[in-house]
Amino acid sequence: MKFGKRKLVMSLALTMALSSLAGCSGNGGNESGGNAAPASPAGNGGEATKDITLELLYWGDDVQKKLVEATAEKYTAETGVKINAQVLPADGSFDTFIQTRLESGELPDISYMGEGDIQKYNEMGILEDITDLMTNGSIPEKLPAITIHSPEQKVIGVGLSNQMELLFYSKSKFDAAGVPYPPSKVEEAWDWDTFLANAKKLTTDTKGNTAADSGFDASMTENYGIGVTAGREFHHFWAAYANGGGVVSPDGAEFQWDSPKSAEGIQRLADLANKDKVSSAFTYTWNSGIGSAVDALSGGYAMVISGSWDLANINGNEDIGVGVLPKMEKAVTMNCGAPLVVYNTSKHKEEAKKFYAYMVNPENSLELLKTGAWLPNQADWYTDAALVEKWTADLPESAKETILSYATTKDAIVQWPAYYVPAYLKMNTEYEKSIDQALSGQKSVKDVYDSIMPAIKQLWESGKVS
């Protein structure tokens, strides 16, 4: 399992969320409003639970380990269920560890899991079906984008956070160029031509010429109109869907990656650097080298496409605004959010499911949600005014409007295919072998796709991870 920059951020976010659980009131009331599950689990440490121990597997450093252990102690005090929280380093050893534990017959009860790995472990037959938690009300309605299904449409995981791609921008740079700020509502998203025209006005060389001027010298670019903090997977695929194409249809039934519209959408991304000269070069990687959105906007970039977790870095920075991504045929973003899973080998599956429901309740990660590092995974936290106020009070108004617009607009958040396509890891491995030829401008996206898509489609048709 590969851990890029984003997954390291996610591992920290998980630990912060778990630490916030330890600070909850645990009063068992319906504080979260609507039909939300109570923040505190049922149980009082009686005879039925005092001898039960659940094992939670996660990854993090020594500081994170202390936070998780504090949470485990709190949960035990409230329910009598002991939590043995096992930590692994965020170094890619998770897969090996799980394989070893599987062979020894000693899998954990619950674990954190990378988005791209959940179908793999489902295919191995070791993940518990948690559909009952959704249907019996133990877990209220979650956003479709972070509800993860097996090919048989069983719910096998819920993302801990609804993270998504956003457009960050520097107000001062827009003001200086006389360019209006990007819209914060999906229905008002800039079309691609408008986005590109504005990016050109915001791109300048050392002599002050913009990319819209005939005298512009791209080799002497001082400020770029747009940058991307990463160029891989969900940072990349959203453009294919925005252009009316995609990777695989949401129901998993249609291969869309080889469509002309998919190729055209990705070509538009590549053209930003190679043809339009409004972006620095980027490749199919988790780290483009420009730093966080804050780093880039305080440097040589006027707009940056990055993940919503960057909101945690902009609190108090009045210069930074947030808007929706530009549209092509339609305005969409793509999400991510590492899920939790329950293993069906657990000796205490019902208690494991109770702990699971507790952990995925937004009420129990409220402090983290307030920072923007995470976004709620639950539908009513975007529609109930009282719940919205709980986590958005400290966010920039433009960020609040953008996120609520995406979350409440039908089909505006596209689910990352890693969640639901069994062969995704194999497909993506094949894709990354060649796509940089297009992103660097050596070949067109069409030429690269013509070369690689037959093999990738064959992997998809296998319907298997392995």
C-alpha beads as a LAMMPS data file, in Angstrom:
LAMMPS data file: protein, C-alpha beads

466 atoms
465 bonds

1 atom types
1 bond types

-500.0 500.0 xlo xhi
-500.0 500.0 ylo yhi
-500.0 500.0 zlo zhi

Masses

1 110.0

Atoms # bond

1 1 1 0.000 0.000 0.000
2 1 1 1.420 3.356 -0.977
3 1 1 1.252 6.307 1.370
4 1 1 1.605 9.648 -0.386
5 1 1 1.521 13.101 1.122
6 1 1 -2.275 13.101 1.278
7 1 1 -2.417 9.813 3.188
8 1 1 0.014 11.133 5.764
9 1 1 -2.326 14.083 6.213
10 1 1 -5.222 11.675 6.535
11 1 1 -3.438 9.597 9.173
12 1 1 -2.907 12.724 11.243
13 1 1 -6.512 13.726 10.711
14 1 1 -7.716 10.314 11.874
15 1 1 -5.765 10.617 15.089
16 1 1 -7.014 14.135 15.706
17 1 1 -10.551 12.887 15.230
18 1 1 -10.047 10.058 17.655
19 1 1 -8.608 12.446 20.208
20 1 1 -11.665 14.658 19.852
21 1 1 -13.840 11.640 20.657
22 1 1 -12.176 11.511 24.052
23 1 1 -13.391 15.043 24.775
24 1 1 -17.073 14.406 23.985
25 1 1 -19.718 14.824 26.645
26 1 1 -20.888 11.230 26.333
27 1 1 -24.350 12.151 27.575
28 1 1 -26.175 9.799 25.230
29 1 1 -28.498 12.578 24.031
30 1 1 -29.395 13.473 20.485
31 1 1 -27.116 16.531 20.330
32 1 1 -26.376 16.067 16.659
33 1 1 -29.955 16.889 15.695
34 1 1 -32.316 15.371 13.153
35 1 1 -32.078 11.593 13.089
36 1 1 -28.422 11.489 14.058
37 1 1 -27.129 8.711 16.263
38 1 1 -26.172 9.676 19.813
39 1 1 -22.615 10.843 20.347
40 1 1 -22.132 8.375 23.177
41 1 1 -22.615 4.643 22.671
42 1 1 -25.102 2.587 24.591
43 1 1 -23.811 0.566 27.473
44 1 1 -22.725 1.244 31.048
45 1 1 -19.870 -1.143 31.605
46 1 1 -22.083 -3.897 32.972
47 1 1 -21.575 -7.645 32.951
48 1 1 -22.359 -7.958 29.233
49 1 1 -19.439 -5.808 28.134
50 1 1 -16.808 -5.750 30.840
51 1 1 -14.914 -8.764 29.450
52 1 1 -14.987 -7.663 25.806
53 1 1 -11.861 -6.314 24.146
54 1 1 -11.898 -4.855 20.618
55 1 1 -8.776 -4.286 18.579
56 1 1 -8.480 -1.138 16.475
57 1 1 -5.709 -0.943 13.876
58 1 1 -4.502 2.424 12.618
59 1 1 -1.266 4.127 11.670
60 1 1 0.515 7.152 13.139
61 1 1 3.511 8.393 15.120
62 1 1 4.177 8.344 18.872
63 1 1 2.217 11.528 19.531
64 1 1 -0.771 10.193 17.638
65 1 1 -0.506 6.911 19.513
66 1 1 -0.971 8.710 22.830
67 1 1 -4.078 10.470 21.548
68 1 1 -5.692 7.264 20.311
69 1 1 -4.950 5.497 23.586
70 1 1 -6.653 8.323 25.491
71 1 1 -9.744 7.852 23.346
72 1 1 -9.745 4.116 23.927
73 1 1 -9.667 4.702 27.669
74 1 1 -12.622 7.085 27.413
75 1 1 -14.683 4.604 25.405
76 1 1 -13.933 1.867 27.927
77 1 1 -15.004 4.109 30.794
78 1 1 -18.326 4.803 29.070
79 1 1 -19.179 1.299 27.881
80 1 1 -17.013 -1.228 29.666
81 1 1 -15.687 -2.381 26.277
82 1 1 -11.914 -2.352 26.217
83 1 1 -10.169 -1.007 23.095
84 1 1 -6.746 -2.352 22.191
85 1 1 -5.514 0.332 19.786
86 1 1 -2.631 -0.983 17.684
87 1 1 -0.529 1.561 15.826
88 1 1 1.585 1.056 12.721
89 1 1 3.991 3.559 11.177
90 1 1 2.707 5.353 8.073
91 1 1 5.356 3.689 5.928
92 1 1 3.356 1.330 3.732
93 1 1 3.540 -1.669 6.081
94 1 1 -0.231 -1.904 6.573
95 1 1 -0.809 -4.368 3.747
96 1 1 1.965 -6.698 4.898
97 1 1 0.716 -6.529 8.477
98 1 1 -2.860 -7.401 7.517
99 1 1 -1.675 -10.286 5.322
100 1 1 0.374 -11.665 8.198
101 1 1 -2.495 -11.326 10.635
102 1 1 -4.845 -12.994 8.161
103 1 1 -2.526 -15.969 7.809
104 1 1 -2.293 -16.296 11.582
105 1 1 -6.061 -15.986 11.996
106 1 1 -5.740 -12.877 14.155
107 1 1 -7.285 -9.976 12.257
108 1 1 -8.309 -6.859 14.206
109 1 1 -11.947 -6.032 14.850
110 1 1 -11.857 -2.605 13.191
111 1 1 -9.270 -0.725 11.162
112 1 1 -8.543 2.369 9.187
113 1 1 -8.104 1.600 5.480
114 1 1 -6.910 3.382 2.375
115 1 1 -9.588 4.158 -0.203
116 1 1 -7.832 2.114 -2.877
117 1 1 -7.558 -0.987 -0.700
118 1 1 -11.099 -1.577 0.494
119 1 1 -12.222 -3.582 -2.559
120 1 1 -9.110 -5.704 -2.276
121 1 1 -9.919 -6.777 1.265
122 1 1 -13.569 -7.211 0.409
123 1 1 -12.607 -9.597 -2.384
124 1 1 -10.564 -11.545 0.164
125 1 1 -13.824 -12.106 2.059
126 1 1 -12.764 -10.578 5.363
127 1 1 -14.892 -7.410 5.572
128 1 1 -18.167 -7.309 7.455
129 1 1 -21.352 -6.161 5.749
130 1 1 -22.484 -3.085 7.711
131 1 1 -25.639 -2.439 5.705
132 1 1 -27.701 -3.210 8.803
133 1 1 -26.158 -0.217 10.609
134 1 1 -27.468 2.010 7.845
135 1 1 -30.938 0.488 7.671
136 1 1 -31.620 0.214 11.408
137 1 1 -30.632 3.818 12.135
138 1 1 -27.443 3.086 14.069
139 1 1 -25.680 5.124 11.397
140 1 1 -27.866 7.911 9.926
141 1 1 -27.831 8.672 6.211
142 1 1 -24.311 9.328 5.026
143 1 1 -23.351 11.143 1.855
144 1 1 -23.405 8.788 -1.146
145 1 1 -19.870 9.867 -2.058
146 1 1 -18.368 8.336 1.103
147 1 1 -20.674 5.309 1.409
148 1 1 -18.708 2.393 0.025
149 1 1 -20.397 -0.629 -1.536
150 1 1 -19.228 -4.035 -2.655
151 1 1 -20.015 -5.138 -6.215
152 1 1 -23.072 -6.832 -4.693
153 1 1 -24.125 -3.434 -3.250
154 1 1 -23.464 -4.324 0.368
155 1 1 -22.170 -1.420 2.461
156 1 1 -18.627 -2.335 3.501
157 1 1 -17.319 0.979 4.771
158 1 1 -17.999 4.621 5.468
159 1 1 -15.482 7.376 4.890
160 1 1 -14.508 9.212 8.051
161 1 1 -14.545 12.503 6.181
162 1 1 -16.066 13.907 3.000
163 1 1 -12.989 15.560 1.526
164 1 1 -13.062 17.074 -1.952
165 1 1 -11.188 19.118 -4.521
166 1 1 -11.676 22.890 -4.204
167 1 1 -10.430 26.023 -5.943
168 1 1 -8.443 28.275 -3.588
169 1 1 -7.531 31.812 -4.643
170 1 1 -5.725 34.961 -3.511
171 1 1 -8.108 37.909 -3.245
172 1 1 -5.305 40.455 -3.446
173 1 1 -3.980 39.018 -6.701
174 1 1 -7.457 38.993 -8.210
175 1 1 -8.015 42.575 -7.070
176 1 1 -4.719 43.716 -8.553
177 1 1 -5.598 42.131 -11.903
178 1 1 -9.184 43.407 -11.862
179 1 1 -10.556 39.872 -12.134
180 1 1 -13.780 38.874 -10.313
181 1 1 -13.491 36.167 -7.679
182 1 1 -14.400 32.585 -8.628
183 1 1 -18.028 31.637 -7.896
184 1 1 -18.885 29.697 -4.740
185 1 1 -22.025 28.054 -6.110
186 1 1 -22.077 25.052 -8.421
187 1 1 -24.733 26.536 -10.684
188 1 1 -22.575 29.625 -11.220
189 1 1 -19.275 27.839 -11.936
190 1 1 -17.066 29.458 -14.572
191 1 1 -17.087 27.659 -17.880
192 1 1 -13.667 26.523 -19.057
193 1 1 -13.179 29.427 -21.457
194 1 1 -13.881 31.972 -18.704
195 1 1 -11.599 30.133 -16.295
196 1 1 -8.802 30.040 -18.844
197 1 1 -9.210 33.697 -19.829
198 1 1 -9.010 34.754 -16.183
199 1 1 -6.026 32.477 -15.540
200 1 1 -4.226 34.208 -18.411
201 1 1 -4.934 37.640 -16.906
202 1 1 -3.459 36.422 -13.627
203 1 1 -0.305 34.939 -15.192
204 1 1 2.523 37.436 -15.529
205 1 1 6.157 37.489 -16.640
206 1 1 8.989 39.488 -15.109
207 1 1 8.148 42.493 -17.297
208 1 1 4.538 42.602 -16.157
209 1 1 3.031 41.165 -19.318
210 1 1 0.135 38.771 -18.819
211 1 1 -0.384 35.502 -20.657
212 1 1 -3.193 37.319 -22.501
213 1 1 -0.681 39.859 -23.921
214 1 1 1.171 39.374 -27.186
215 1 1 4.482 40.260 -25.542
216 1 1 4.211 37.614 -22.814
217 1 1 7.376 35.529 -22.312
218 1 1 6.428 32.169 -20.782
219 1 1 10.068 31.348 -20.068
220 1 1 10.156 34.339 -17.697
221 1 1 6.913 33.626 -15.832
222 1 1 6.859 35.234 -12.412
223 1 1 3.304 34.476 -11.317
224 1 1 1.042 31.677 -12.503
225 1 1 -2.714 31.980 -12.768
226 1 1 -3.292 28.414 -11.581
227 1 1 -1.404 25.641 -9.837
228 1 1 -2.230 22.171 -8.540
229 1 1 -0.894 20.756 -5.291
230 1 1 -1.165 17.226 -6.690
231 1 1 -1.824 15.715 -10.090
232 1 1 -2.818 12.170 -9.279
233 1 1 -6.032 10.138 -9.141
234 1 1 -8.927 12.195 -7.719
235 1 1 -6.863 15.365 -8.265
236 1 1 -6.811 14.359 -11.939
237 1 1 -9.966 12.358 -12.702
238 1 1 -12.442 15.120 -11.827
239 1 1 -11.655 16.772 -15.177
240 1 1 -12.722 13.680 -17.117
241 1 1 -16.093 13.667 -15.337
242 1 1 -16.494 17.438 -15.704
243 1 1 -16.146 17.029 -19.455
244 1 1 -18.919 14.440 -19.618
245 1 1 -16.649 11.396 -19.509
246 1 1 -15.258 9.549 -16.531
247 1 1 -13.379 6.452 -15.438
248 1 1 -16.137 3.967 -14.579
249 1 1 -19.823 4.836 -14.167
250 1 1 -21.043 5.180 -10.560
251 1 1 -22.864 1.849 -10.766
252 1 1 -19.685 0.149 -11.985
253 1 1 -21.369 -1.061 -15.159
254 1 1 -19.807 1.154 -17.840
255 1 1 -16.146 1.708 -18.691
256 1 1 -15.858 5.416 -19.518
257 1 1 -12.110 6.009 -19.354
258 1 1 -11.523 5.423 -23.059
259 1 1 -14.196 7.856 -24.219
260 1 1 -13.183 10.913 -26.284
261 1 1 -14.755 13.146 -23.641
262 1 1 -12.547 11.671 -20.913
263 1 1 -9.441 12.234 -23.009
264 1 1 -10.489 15.788 -23.824
265 1 1 -11.065 16.631 -20.154
266 1 1 -7.609 15.403 -19.148
267 1 1 -6.093 17.157 -22.169
268 1 1 -7.482 20.445 -20.900
269 1 1 -5.640 19.894 -17.631
270 1 1 -2.393 19.102 -19.429
271 1 1 -2.803 22.146 -21.684
272 1 1 -2.797 24.501 -18.706
273 1 1 0.963 24.026 -18.425
274 1 1 2.009 22.974 -21.911
275 1 1 -0.163 25.037 -24.250
276 1 1 -1.855 27.807 -22.294
277 1 1 1.204 28.534 -20.107
278 1 1 -0.918 29.508 -17.102
279 1 1 0.306 26.736 -14.800
280 1 1 3.619 25.319 -13.719
281 1 1 4.359 21.792 -14.905
282 1 1 2.915 18.873 -12.932
283 1 1 2.949 15.111 -13.201
284 1 1 0.826 12.197 -12.008
285 1 1 1.981 12.446 -8.406
286 1 1 0.629 13.121 -4.915
287 1 1 2.982 16.093 -4.557
288 1 1 3.443 18.610 -7.370
289 1 1 6.132 20.494 -5.470
290 1 1 4.304 23.805 -4.966
291 1 1 3.429 23.080 -1.330
292 1 1 0.035 23.607 0.249
293 1 1 -2.565 25.991 -1.115
294 1 1 -1.409 28.593 1.408
295 1 1 2.219 28.173 0.352
296 1 1 1.359 28.539 -3.325
297 1 1 -0.996 31.504 -2.942
298 1 1 1.506 33.382 -0.798
299 1 1 4.062 32.713 -3.531
300 1 1 3.706 32.717 -7.269
301 1 1 0.135 31.460 -7.791
302 1 1 -3.213 33.276 -7.958
303 1 1 -5.401 30.121 -7.907
304 1 1 -4.687 26.623 -6.635
305 1 1 -6.655 23.407 -6.994
306 1 1 -6.201 21.390 -3.816
307 1 1 -8.002 19.168 -1.355
308 1 1 -10.405 20.549 1.228
309 1 1 -8.014 19.591 4.044
310 1 1 -6.053 22.723 3.110
311 1 1 -8.861 24.695 4.774
312 1 1 -7.182 23.886 8.074
313 1 1 -4.204 25.985 6.979
314 1 1 -6.080 29.145 5.978
315 1 1 -8.021 29.990 9.131
316 1 1 -7.364 33.646 9.893
317 1 1 -5.857 34.338 6.457
318 1 1 -8.218 36.969 5.085
319 1 1 -6.558 36.967 1.654
320 1 1 -7.623 33.444 0.729
321 1 1 -11.008 32.619 -0.749
322 1 1 -12.529 29.354 -1.923
323 1 1 -14.660 28.629 -4.960
324 1 1 -16.031 25.795 -7.061
325 1 1 -13.942 24.184 -9.777
326 1 1 -14.521 25.352 -13.352
327 1 1 -16.990 23.406 -15.426
328 1 1 -16.615 21.877 -18.847
329 1 1 -19.896 20.136 -19.691
330 1 1 -20.863 20.159 -16.027
331 1 1 -19.570 21.405 -12.689
332 1 1 -18.318 18.619 -10.435
333 1 1 -15.663 17.843 -7.879
334 1 1 -14.284 14.472 -6.761
335 1 1 -14.073 13.279 -3.201
336 1 1 -11.852 11.158 -1.031
337 1 1 -11.957 10.131 2.625
338 1 1 -10.334 7.063 4.128
339 1 1 -12.924 4.611 5.485
340 1 1 -13.165 2.470 8.556
341 1 1 -14.000 -1.198 8.189
342 1 1 -15.184 -3.998 10.464
343 1 1 -13.683 -7.454 9.933
344 1 1 -16.103 -10.365 9.775
345 1 1 -13.681 -12.503 11.748
346 1 1 -14.368 -10.458 14.891
347 1 1 -15.509 -12.505 17.877
348 1 1 -17.598 -9.542 19.007
349 1 1 -19.083 -8.201 15.786
350 1 1 -22.080 -6.498 17.385
351 1 1 -19.911 -4.602 19.863
352 1 1 -17.452 -3.801 17.080
353 1 1 -20.315 -2.335 15.055
354 1 1 -21.404 -0.172 17.993
355 1 1 -17.901 1.220 18.315
356 1 1 -17.828 1.697 14.551
357 1 1 -21.073 3.701 14.587
358 1 1 -19.661 5.850 17.379
359 1 1 -16.492 6.614 15.477
360 1 1 -18.194 7.669 12.221
361 1 1 -20.619 10.036 13.987
362 1 1 -19.626 13.643 13.030
363 1 1 -20.522 14.810 16.536
364 1 1 -17.501 12.894 17.756
365 1 1 -15.055 14.660 15.424
366 1 1 -16.519 18.131 15.784
367 1 1 -13.315 19.891 16.781
368 1 1 -11.593 18.544 13.690
369 1 1 -14.540 19.494 11.475
370 1 1 -14.357 23.067 12.724
371 1 1 -10.847 23.429 11.319
372 1 1 -11.825 22.270 7.834
373 1 1 -9.282 19.444 7.898
374 1 1 -12.283 17.132 7.721
375 1 1 -15.772 17.733 6.365
376 1 1 -18.874 15.957 7.697
377 1 1 -19.688 12.564 6.230
378 1 1 -23.386 12.834 7.094
379 1 1 -26.079 14.307 4.859
380 1 1 -28.012 16.320 7.448
381 1 1 -24.854 18.147 8.523
382 1 1 -25.167 20.065 5.243
383 1 1 -28.889 20.823 5.399
384 1 1 -29.789 21.341 9.064
385 1 1 -28.950 24.970 9.908
386 1 1 -28.053 24.203 13.521
387 1 1 -25.687 21.412 12.490
388 1 1 -24.141 23.517 9.728
389 1 1 -23.406 26.270 12.227
390 1 1 -21.587 23.812 14.492
391 1 1 -18.756 23.202 12.049
392 1 1 -18.700 26.206 9.692
393 1 1 -18.542 29.139 12.114
394 1 1 -14.776 29.513 11.762
395 1 1 -14.531 28.813 8.030
396 1 1 -14.309 31.578 5.418
397 1 1 -17.783 32.400 4.109
398 1 1 -16.725 31.516 0.565
399 1 1 -15.550 28.094 1.750
400 1 1 -18.822 27.463 3.582
401 1 1 -20.868 28.426 0.521
402 1 1 -18.747 26.305 -1.807
403 1 1 -18.858 23.177 0.333
404 1 1 -22.581 23.424 1.022
405 1 1 -23.260 23.985 -2.666
406 1 1 -21.343 20.862 -3.658
407 1 1 -22.885 18.740 -0.911
408 1 1 -26.466 19.775 -1.636
409 1 1 -26.334 19.770 -5.453
410 1 1 -27.273 16.431 -6.955
411 1 1 -24.357 14.592 -8.575
412 1 1 -21.928 17.483 -7.971
413 1 1 -19.610 15.264 -5.912
414 1 1 -18.277 12.376 -7.980
415 1 1 -17.190 9.331 -6.011
416 1 1 -13.567 8.347 -6.516
417 1 1 -13.594 5.036 -8.437
418 1 1 -11.057 3.624 -5.971
419 1 1 -14.020 3.088 -3.652
420 1 1 -16.100 0.866 -5.882
421 1 1 -14.093 -0.564 -8.806
422 1 1 -12.511 -3.906 -7.813
423 1 1 -9.733 -3.723 -10.404
424 1 1 -8.943 -0.063 -9.668
425 1 1 -5.443 -0.575 -8.270
426 1 1 -4.357 -2.620 -11.276
427 1 1 -5.960 -0.162 -13.659
428 1 1 -4.302 2.815 -12.016
429 1 1 -0.907 1.088 -11.966
430 1 1 -1.158 0.604 -15.710
431 1 1 -2.333 4.183 -16.214
432 1 1 0.511 5.776 -14.302
433 1 1 3.091 4.059 -16.483
434 1 1 2.261 6.317 -19.435
435 1 1 0.106 9.316 -18.529
436 1 1 3.075 11.575 -17.734
437 1 1 3.909 11.523 -21.424
438 1 1 0.696 13.498 -21.945
439 1 1 0.966 15.668 -18.841
440 1 1 4.452 16.731 -19.936
441 1 1 3.299 17.518 -23.463
442 1 1 5.362 14.812 -25.186
443 1 1 2.206 13.176 -26.555
444 1 1 -1.474 14.031 -26.686
445 1 1 -3.803 12.446 -24.160
446 1 1 -5.637 10.822 -27.074
447 1 1 -2.466 9.132 -28.296
448 1 1 -1.630 7.872 -24.822
449 1 1 -5.191 6.663 -24.265
450 1 1 -5.271 4.904 -27.630
451 1 1 -2.183 3.010 -26.519
452 1 1 -3.101 2.064 -22.949
453 1 1 -6.883 1.891 -22.687
454 1 1 -7.404 -1.543 -24.298
455 1 1 -5.276 -3.139 -21.578
456 1 1 -6.886 -1.077 -18.810
457 1 1 -10.368 -1.943 -20.032
458 1 1 -9.448 -5.614 -19.992
459 1 1 -8.411 -5.275 -16.344
460 1 1 -11.754 -3.629 -15.560
461 1 1 -13.636 -6.392 -17.350
462 1 1 -12.004 -8.968 -15.087
463 1 1 -14.064 -7.561 -12.219
464 1 1 -11.348 -8.691 -9.847
465 1 1 -8.756 -6.998 -7.662
466 1 1 -6.220 -9.787 -8.054

Bonds

1 1 1 2
2 1 2 3
3 1 3 4
4 1 4 5
5 1 5 6
6 1 6 7
7 1 7 8
8 1 8 9
9 1 9 10
10 1 10 11
11 1 11 12
12 1 12 13
13 1 13 14
14 1 14 15
15 1 15 16
16 1 16 17
17 1 17 18
18 1 18 19
19 1 19 20
20 1 20 21
21 1 21 22
22 1 22 23
23 1 23 24
24 1 24 25
25 1 25 26
26 1 26 27
27 1 27 28
28 1 28 29
29 1 29 30
30 1 30 31
31 1 31 32
32 1 32 33
33 1 33 34
34 1 34 35
35 1 35 36
36 1 36 37
37 1 37 38
38 1 38 39
39 1 39 40
40 1 40 41
41 1 41 42
42 1 42 43
43 1 43 44
44 1 44 45
45 1 45 46
46 1 46 47
47 1 47 48
48 1 48 49
49 1 49 50
50 1 50 51
51 1 51 52
52 1 52 53
53 1 53 54
54 1 54 55
55 1 55 56
56 1 56 57
57 1 57 58
58 1 58 59
59 1 59 60
60 1 60 61
61 1 61 62
62 1 62 63
63 1 63 64
64 1 64 65
65 1 65 66
66 1 66 67
67 1 67 68
68 1 68 69
69 1 69 70
70 1 70 71
71 1 71 72
72 1 72 73
73 1 73 74
74 1 74 75
75 1 75 76
76 1 76 77
77 1 77 78
78 1 78 79
79 1 79 80
80 1 80 81
81 1 81 82
82 1 82 83
83 1 83 84
84 1 84 85
85 1 85 86
86 1 86 87
87 1 87 88
88 1 88 89
89 1 89 90
90 1 90 91
91 1 91 92
92 1 92 93
93 1 93 94
94 1 94 95
95 1 95 96
96 1 96 97
97 1 97 98
98 1 98 99
99 1 99 100
100 1 100 101
101 1 101 102
102 1 102 103
103 1 103 104
104 1 104 105
105 1 105 106
106 1 106 107
107 1 107 108
108 1 108 109
109 1 109 110
110 1 110 111
111 1 111 112
112 1 112 113
113 1 113 114
114 1 114 115
115 1 115 116
116 1 116 117
117 1 117 118
118 1 118 119
119 1 119 120
120 1 120 121
121 1 121 122
122 1 122 123
123 1 123 124
124 1 124 125
125 1 125 126
126 1 126 127
127 1 127 128
128 1 128 129
129 1 129 130
130 1 130 131
131 1 131 132
132 1 132 133
133 1 133 134
134 1 134 135
135 1 135 136
136 1 136 137
137 1 137 138
138 1 138 139
139 1 139 140
140 1 140 141
141 1 141 142
142 1 142 143
143 1 143 144
144 1 144 145
145 1 145 146
146 1 146 147
147 1 147 148
148 1 148 149
149 1 149 150
150 1 150 151
151 1 151 152
152 1 152 153
153 1 153 154
154 1 154 155
155 1 155 156
156 1 156 157
157 1 157 158
158 1 158 159
159 1 159 160
160 1 160 161
161 1 161 162
162 1 162 163
163 1 163 164
164 1 164 165
165 1 165 166
166 1 166 167
167 1 167 168
168 1 168 169
169 1 169 170
170 1 170 171
171 1 171 172
172 1 172 173
173 1 173 174
174 1 174 175
175 1 175 176
176 1 176 177
177 1 177 178
178 1 178 179
179 1 179 180
180 1 180 181
181 1 181 182
182 1 182 183
183 1 183 184
184 1 184 185
185 1 185 186
186 1 186 187
187 1 187 188
188 1 188 189
189 1 189 190
190 1 190 191
191 1 191 192
192 1 192 193
193 1 193 194
194 1 194 195
195 1 195 196
196 1 196 197
197 1 197 198
198 1 198 199
199 1 199 200
200 1 200 201
201 1 201 202
202 1 202 203
203 1 203 204
204 1 204 205
205 1 205 206
206 1 206 207
207 1 207 208
208 1 208 209
209 1 209 210
210 1 210 211
211 1 211 212
212 1 212 213
213 1 213 214
214 1 214 215
215 1 215 216
216 1 216 217
217 1 217 218
218 1 218 219
219 1 219 220
220 1 220 221
221 1 221 222
222 1 222 223
223 1 223 224
224 1 224 225
225 1 225 226
226 1 226 227
227 1 227 228
228 1 228 229
229 1 229 230
230 1 230 231
231 1 231 232
232 1 232 233
233 1 233 234
234 1 234 235
235 1 235 236
236 1 236 237
237 1 237 238
238 1 238 239
239 1 239 240
240 1 240 241
241 1 241 242
242 1 242 243
243 1 243 244
244 1 244 245
245 1 245 246
246 1 246 247
247 1 247 248
248 1 248 249
249 1 249 250
250 1 250 251
251 1 251 252
252 1 252 253
253 1 253 254
254 1 254 255
255 1 255 256
256 1 256 257
257 1 257 258
258 1 258 259
259 1 259 260
260 1 260 261
261 1 261 262
262 1 262 263
263 1 263 264
264 1 264 265
265 1 265 266
266 1 266 267
267 1 267 268
268 1 268 269
269 1 269 270
270 1 270 271
271 1 271 272
272 1 272 273
273 1 273 274
274 1 274 275
275 1 275 276
276 1 276 277
277 1 277 278
278 1 278 279
279 1 279 280
280 1 280 281
281 1 281 282
282 1 282 283
283 1 283 284
284 1 284 285
285 1 285 286
286 1 286 287
287 1 287 288
288 1 288 289
289 1 289 290
290 1 290 291
291 1 291 292
292 1 292 293
293 1 293 294
294 1 294 295
295 1 295 296
296 1 296 297
297 1 297 298
298 1 298 299
299 1 299 300
300 1 300 301
301 1 301 302
302 1 302 303
303 1 303 304
304 1 304 305
305 1 305 306
306 1 306 307
307 1 307 308
308 1 308 309
309 1 309 310
310 1 310 311
311 1 311 312
312 1 312 313
313 1 313 314
314 1 314 315
315 1 315 316
316 1 316 317
317 1 317 318
318 1 318 319
319 1 319 320
320 1 320 321
321 1 321 322
322 1 322 323
323 1 323 324
324 1 324 325
325 1 325 326
326 1 326 327
327 1 327 328
328 1 328 329
329 1 329 330
330 1 330 331
331 1 331 332
332 1 332 333
333 1 333 334
334 1 334 335
335 1 335 336
336 1 336 337
337 1 337 338
338 1 338 339
339 1 339 340
340 1 340 341
341 1 341 342
342 1 342 343
343 1 343 344
344 1 344 345
345 1 345 346
346 1 346 347
347 1 347 348
348 1 348 349
349 1 349 350
350 1 350 351
351 1 351 352
352 1 352 353
353 1 353 354
354 1 354 355
355 1 355 356
356 1 356 357
357 1 357 358
358 1 358 359
359 1 359 360
360 1 360 361
361 1 361 362
362 1 362 363
363 1 363 364
364 1 364 365
365 1 365 366
366 1 366 367
367 1 367 368
368 1 368 369
369 1 369 370
370 1 370 371
371 1 371 372
372 1 372 373
373 1 373 374
374 1 374 375
375 1 375 376
376 1 376 377
377 1 377 378
378 1 378 379
379 1 379 380
380 1 380 381
381 1 381 382
382 1 382 383
383 1 383 384
384 1 384 385
385 1 385 386
386 1 386 387
387 1 387 388
388 1 388 389
389 1 389 390
390 1 390 391
391 1 391 392
392 1 392 393
393 1 393 394
394 1 394 395
395 1 395 396
396 1 396 397
397 1 397 398
398 1 398 399
399 1 399 400
400 1 400 401
401 1 401 402
402 1 402 403
403 1 403 404
404 1 404 405
405 1 405 406
406 1 406 407
407 1 407 408
408 1 408 409
409 1 409 410
410 1 410 411
411 1 411 412
412 1 412 413
413 1 413 414
414 1 414 415
415 1 415 416
416 1 416 417
417 1 417 418
418 1 418 419
419 1 419 420
420 1 420 421
421 1 421 422
422 1 422 423
423 1 423 424
424 1 424 425
425 1 425 426
426 1 426 427
427 1 427 428
428 1 428 429
429 1 429 430
430 1 430 431
431 1 431 432
432 1 432 433
433 1 433 434
434 1 434 435
435 1 435 436
436 1 436 437
437 1 437 438
438 1 438 439
439 1 439 440
440 1 440 441
441 1 441 442
442 1 442 443
443 1 443 444
444 1 444 445
445 1 445 446
446 1 446 447
447 1 447 448
448 1 448 449
449 1 449 450
450 1 450 451
451 1 451 452
452 1 452 453
453 1 453 454
454 1 454 455
455 1 455 456
456 1 456 457
457 1 457 458
458 1 458 459
459 1 459 460
460 1 460 461
461 1 461 462
462 1 462 463
463 1 463 464
464 1 464 465
465 1 465 466
